[in-house]
Amino acid sequence: MRHFLNPLKIFVALGCLSAVLSVLVLLGFLIQSSLPFWQAFGIQVLWGDAWYPYESLFGFLPAIVGTVWALLIAMIIALPCGLAAAIVSSEMMSETWRDLVRVGMEILAGIPSVVYGLIGLWVLLPFLQHSLDLLTGHNLLAAGMILSLMILPTIMVMSQDALQAISQEQRESAMSLGLDWQQRLFRVLLPQAWPGIRSGILLALGRALGETMAVMLVVGSMDRLPEPFYNILEPAQTLTSRIGREMGEASFGSLHFSALMGCGLILAVMAMGLSLLAQRRSLIR
């Protein structure tokens, strides 16, 4: 046993070290690439509201607000729908129907993001424009709706796995105590499945946060704050759509390029913040 234990420990240690080094290299690259921009303009650009690179105006606030709104809309739609679908398929459907639903969700998860963007461009935007009597269908609501469709399979599949991982004995014990279905769900199943559900939410947020093409096609790419700030029916901008739209126009090594790398650094910090938030209980322990 000891003969195989040491190589296994070495392999695990190397894997952990590689993961840590990858994160450090990524952060180092983003920091180095964006450093000239931060040195020239400082962190006050984070609350600036004007983005005109050719006039040396770099305001990050509209894109940050747009990113946050798109994430919130996507999670408000996808989280209850995905969790409800996981509960129904895991607890109420037969194994055959459960497998069919799972296959459908996995197919949705495998569809390229540009396809979702094209669907949004040709179906969702005209629908929103005519049904809500808007000048254009390009807005934050459209971006959030497209993102919700993209992250729904992740939330549903991982929540279903977490629920199915609970042993049947747990359900039978809850039934023997006289708990009805609703009580079993909220007192036994969901509390035990929460770590897996939380992981699904984290992965879904990670995908939504880094999505570029689908959002870029529907959000409108207007660098201005919504008026008022809760107006999600106006064209807007996100950090990813800004990078995707402008990276080809920025000269390598210019302040414009460095500013876009700064957008990437903000995205990386936000993703790491979400990871730390999701693992806060483990860190406290």
C-alpha positions as CSV (number, residue, x, y, z in Angstrom):
1,M,0.0,0.0,0.0
2,R,2.8,2.4,0.9
3,H,4.4,1.7,-2.5
4,F,1.4,3.2,-4.3
5,L,0.6,5.9,-1.7
6,N,3.6,8.1,-2.2
7,P,3.3,8.4,-6.0
8,L,-0.4,9.1,-5.5
9,K,0.4,11.9,-3.0
10,I,3.0,13.3,-5.4
11,F,0.5,13.3,-8.3
12,V,-2.1,15.1,-6.2
13,A,0.4,17.6,-5.0
14,L,1.6,18.3,-8.5
15,G,-2.0,18.8,-9.7
16,C,-2.7,21.3,-6.9
17,L,0.5,23.1,-7.6
18,S,-0.3,23.3,-11.3
19,A,-3.7,24.7,-10.5
20,V,-2.3,27.4,-8.2
21,L,0.5,28.3,-10.7
22,S,-2.1,28.6,-13.5
23,V,-4.1,31.1,-11.5
24,L,-1.0,33.1,-10.6
25,V,0.2,33.1,-14.2
26,L,-3.2,34.3,-15.4
27,L,-3.4,37.0,-12.9
28,G,0.2,38.0,-13.5
29,F,-0.4,38.3,-17.3
30,L,-3.5,40.4,-16.8
31,I,-1.8,42.7,-14.3
32,Q,1.3,43.2,-16.4
33,S,-0.8,43.8,-19.5
34,S,-3.1,46.3,-17.8
35,L,-0.4,48.0,-15.6
36,P,0.4,50.9,-18.0
37,F,-3.3,51.8,-18.1
38,W,-3.7,51.7,-14.3
39,Q,-0.5,53.8,-13.9
40,A,-1.8,56.4,-16.3
41,F,-5.4,56.7,-15.1
42,G,-5.6,55.1,-11.7
43,I,-8.5,53.3,-10.1
44,Q,-10.9,56.3,-10.5
45,V,-11.8,54.9,-13.9
46,L,-13.8,52.3,-12.1
47,W,-16.5,54.8,-11.4
48,G,-16.1,56.9,-14.6
49,D,-19.1,56.9,-16.9
50,A,-17.6,57.9,-20.2
51,W,-15.8,55.5,-22.6
52,Y,-14.2,57.1,-25.6
53,P,-10.8,55.5,-26.1
54,Y,-9.7,57.8,-28.9
55,E,-10.2,60.8,-26.6
56,S,-8.5,59.0,-23.7
57,L,-11.7,58.7,-21.7
58,F,-11.9,55.3,-20.1
59,G,-14.9,54.9,-17.8
60,F,-15.6,51.3,-16.6
61,L,-18.8,51.9,-14.6
62,P,-21.3,51.4,-17.5
63,A,-19.8,48.0,-18.4
64,I,-19.6,46.9,-14.8
65,V,-23.2,47.9,-14.1
66,G,-24.3,46.1,-17.3
67,T,-22.4,43.0,-16.3
68,V,-24.0,42.9,-12.9
69,W,-27.5,43.5,-14.3
70,A,-27.1,40.7,-16.9
71,L,-25.9,38.3,-14.2
72,L,-28.8,39.2,-11.9
73,I,-31.4,38.8,-14.6
74,A,-30.0,35.5,-15.7
75,M,-29.9,34.1,-12.2
76,I,-33.4,35.4,-11.3
77,I,-34.7,33.4,-14.3
78,A,-32.5,30.4,-14.4
79,L,-32.1,29.5,-10.7
80,P,-35.7,28.8,-9.8
81,C,-36.4,27.2,-13.1
82,G,-33.3,25.0,-13.0
83,L,-33.9,24.0,-9.3
84,A,-37.5,23.2,-10.0
85,A,-36.6,21.1,-13.0
86,A,-34.1,19.2,-10.9
87,I,-36.6,18.5,-8.1
88,V,-39.3,17.4,-10.5
89,S,-37.1,15.2,-12.6
90,S,-35.3,13.7,-9.6
91,E,-38.2,13.2,-7.2
92,M,-41.3,12.8,-9.4
93,M,-40.3,11.3,-12.7
94,S,-39.5,7.8,-13.6
95,E,-35.9,6.9,-14.5
96,T,-36.7,6.8,-18.2
97,W,-38.2,10.3,-18.3
98,R,-35.5,11.6,-16.0
99,D,-32.8,10.4,-18.4
100,L,-34.6,12.0,-21.3
101,V,-34.7,15.3,-19.5
102,R,-31.1,15.1,-18.6
103,V,-30.1,14.3,-22.2
104,G,-32.1,17.3,-23.4
105,M,-30.3,19.6,-20.9
106,E,-26.9,18.3,-21.8
107,I,-27.7,19.0,-25.4
108,L,-28.6,22.5,-24.5
109,A,-25.4,22.9,-22.6
110,G,-23.3,21.8,-25.6
111,I,-24.8,24.3,-28.1
112,P,-22.2,26.9,-29.0
113,S,-22.9,30.4,-27.6
114,V,-23.0,32.0,-31.0
115,V,-26.1,29.9,-31.8
116,Y,-27.8,31.3,-28.7
117,G,-26.8,34.8,-29.8
118,L,-28.2,34.3,-33.3
119,I,-31.5,32.9,-31.8
120,G,-31.6,36.0,-29.6
121,L,-30.9,38.3,-32.5
122,W,-33.6,36.9,-34.8
123,V,-36.2,35.7,-32.4
124,L,-35.9,37.4,-29.0
125,L,-35.0,40.9,-30.0
126,P,-38.0,41.4,-32.4
127,F,-40.3,39.8,-29.8
128,L,-39.2,42.2,-27.1
129,Q,-39.3,45.2,-29.4
130,H,-42.9,44.6,-30.5
131,S,-44.3,43.3,-27.3
132,L,-42.8,46.0,-25.1
133,D,-43.1,48.8,-27.7
134,L,-39.4,49.6,-27.7
135,L,-37.3,51.4,-30.2
136,T,-34.9,48.4,-30.3
137,G,-34.8,45.0,-28.8
138,H,-31.2,45.3,-27.9
139,N,-31.1,45.7,-24.1
140,L,-30.0,44.2,-20.8
141,L,-33.2,42.2,-20.4
142,A,-32.4,40.4,-23.7
143,A,-28.8,39.7,-22.5
144,G,-30.1,38.3,-19.2
145,M,-32.7,36.1,-20.9
146,I,-30.1,34.6,-23.3
147,L,-27.7,34.0,-20.4
148,S,-30.4,32.4,-18.4
149,L,-31.1,29.9,-21.2
150,M,-27.3,29.1,-21.4
151,I,-26.8,28.5,-17.7
152,L,-30.0,26.7,-17.0
153,P,-28.6,23.2,-18.0
154,T,-25.7,23.6,-15.6
155,I,-27.9,24.5,-12.6
156,M,-30.4,21.8,-13.4
157,V,-27.9,18.9,-14.0
158,M,-25.8,19.6,-11.0
159,S,-28.8,20.1,-8.7
160,Q,-30.2,16.8,-10.0
161,D,-26.9,15.1,-9.3
162,A,-26.9,16.5,-5.8
163,L,-30.4,15.3,-5.1
164,Q,-29.8,11.9,-6.5
165,A,-26.7,11.5,-4.3
166,I,-28.9,11.5,-1.2
167,S,-29.5,7.9,-0.2
168,Q,-33.0,6.3,-0.4
169,E,-32.7,5.5,3.3
170,Q,-32.8,9.2,4.1
171,R,-36.1,9.5,2.3
172,E,-37.6,6.5,3.9
173,S,-36.5,7.6,7.4
174,A,-38.1,11.0,6.8
175,M,-41.4,9.3,5.7
176,S,-41.3,7.0,8.8
177,L,-41.2,10.2,10.9
178,G,-44.4,11.4,9.3
179,L,-43.0,14.1,7.2
180,D,-45.0,14.9,4.1
181,W,-43.4,15.6,0.7
182,Q,-42.9,19.3,1.2
183,Q,-41.3,18.8,4.6
184,R,-39.0,16.1,3.2
185,L,-37.9,18.4,0.5
186,F,-37.2,21.5,2.6
187,R,-35.9,19.8,5.8
188,V,-34.1,16.8,4.4
189,L,-33.3,16.9,0.7
190,L,-32.4,20.5,-0.1
191,P,-30.2,21.0,3.0
192,Q,-28.2,17.9,2.2
193,A,-28.0,18.7,-1.5
194,W,-27.1,22.4,-1.0
195,P,-23.3,21.9,-1.5
196,G,-23.9,20.4,-4.9
197,I,-26.5,23.0,-5.8
198,R,-24.1,25.8,-4.7
199,S,-21.4,24.3,-7.0
200,G,-23.9,24.4,-9.9
201,I,-24.7,28.0,-9.2
202,L,-21.0,28.9,-9.1
203,L,-20.3,27.2,-12.4
204,A,-23.3,28.8,-13.9
205,L,-22.2,32.2,-12.7
206,G,-18.7,31.6,-14.1
207,R,-20.1,30.8,-17.5
208,A,-22.5,33.8,-17.5
209,L,-19.7,36.1,-16.3
210,G,-17.4,35.1,-19.1
211,E,-19.9,34.8,-22.0
212,T,-19.0,37.1,-24.9
213,M,-20.5,36.3,-28.3
214,A,-24.2,35.8,-27.3
215,V,-24.2,38.9,-25.1
216,M,-22.4,41.0,-27.6
217,L,-25.1,40.2,-30.2
218,V,-28.1,41.2,-28.1
219,V,-27.0,43.8,-25.5
220,G,-26.6,46.7,-27.8
221,S,-23.0,47.7,-26.8
222,M,-23.9,51.2,-25.7
223,D,-21.4,52.6,-23.2
224,R,-23.7,54.5,-21.0
225,L,-25.5,54.0,-17.6
226,P,-29.1,53.1,-17.7
227,E,-31.5,56.0,-16.9
228,P,-32.7,55.3,-14.3
229,F,-30.2,52.8,-13.1
230,Y,-32.8,50.0,-12.9
231,N,-34.0,50.5,-16.5
232,I,-33.1,47.1,-18.1
233,L,-34.9,47.9,-21.3
234,E,-32.1,50.2,-22.7
235,P,-29.1,49.2,-24.8
236,A,-26.1,48.7,-22.6
237,Q,-22.6,47.2,-22.4
238,T,-20.9,44.5,-20.5
239,L,-17.2,43.9,-19.8
240,T,-17.1,40.9,-22.1
241,S,-19.0,42.5,-25.0
242,R,-16.6,45.5,-24.8
243,I,-13.6,43.2,-25.0
244,G,-15.1,41.2,-27.8
245,R,-16.1,44.2,-29.8
246,E,-13.0,46.4,-29.4
247,M,-10.1,44.1,-29.1
248,G,-9.7,43.8,-32.8
249,E,-9.5,47.6,-33.1
250,A,-6.9,48.2,-30.3
251,S,-3.3,48.3,-31.2
252,F,-1.1,45.9,-29.3
253,G,0.6,47.8,-26.4
254,S,-1.6,50.9,-26.7
255,L,-3.5,52.3,-23.8
256,H,-6.7,51.1,-25.4
257,F,-5.4,47.6,-25.4
258,S,-4.2,48.0,-21.8
259,A,-7.6,49.2,-20.8
260,L,-9.3,46.2,-22.4
261,M,-6.9,44.0,-20.5
262,G,-8.0,45.9,-17.4
263,C,-11.5,44.8,-18.2
264,G,-10.3,41.2,-18.3
265,L,-8.6,41.7,-14.9
266,I,-11.8,43.0,-13.4
267,L,-13.7,39.9,-14.8
268,A,-11.0,37.6,-13.3
269,V,-11.3,39.3,-9.9
270,M,-15.1,39.1,-10.0
271,A,-14.9,35.3,-10.8
272,M,-12.4,34.7,-7.9
273,G,-14.6,36.7,-5.6
274,L,-17.6,34.5,-6.5
275,S,-15.5,31.4,-5.8
276,L,-14.4,32.7,-2.4
277,L,-18.0,33.7,-1.6
278,A,-19.2,30.2,-2.5
279,Q,-16.6,28.6,-0.4
280,R,-16.9,31.0,2.6
281,R,-18.2,28.3,4.9
282,S,-15.2,26.0,4.1
283,L,-12.8,28.9,4.7
284,I,-14.4,29.7,8.1
285,R,-14.1,26.1,9.2
